[in-house]
């Protein structure tokens, strides 16, 4: 009887090993497909995460927040991935984040109203400053060409007296 029991135990063990090997093979075949789908979601989430700021106070973009111990970025990225998984439009997702966290959650201000200054100022202000600098330099050059350097008039008698005195000092 022990021989039969050992034989049955060995057969069960082989059957279990085959089942485990088959399961591992199936997981190995399916895992890359699941990770590709997850990577695509993560890529889209990272793309949208570049348009949002982390609200923990680290002043970093949400998609690249590396603040140690930050609880906000993980939760916000999870919310973002959940919304993407529901096939929610990007604009609606961004609006939902603005409603929840306020307009400062956007990494770049929307180009409307007073916020247009944030888009226009970096271009216009340096151009205006360059034009003013050019005008100031041009005026300085004109002023320098008109005004000549001259000292007070010295009479010929004083010049002759200074030469005589210097000649006396050189002889002595």
Long-range contacts (C-beta under 8 A, 24 or more apart in sequence): 41-81, 41-84, 41-85, 42-81, 44-84, 45-77, 45-80, 45-81, 45-84, 48-80, 48-84, 48-90, 48-93, 48-94, 49-76, 49-77, 49-80, 50-107, 51-94, 51-106, 51-107, 51-108, 52-76, 52-80, 52-94, 52-97, 52-105, 52-106, 52-107, 53-104, 53-105, 53-106, 53-107, 55-101, 55-104, 55-105, 61-107, 62-107
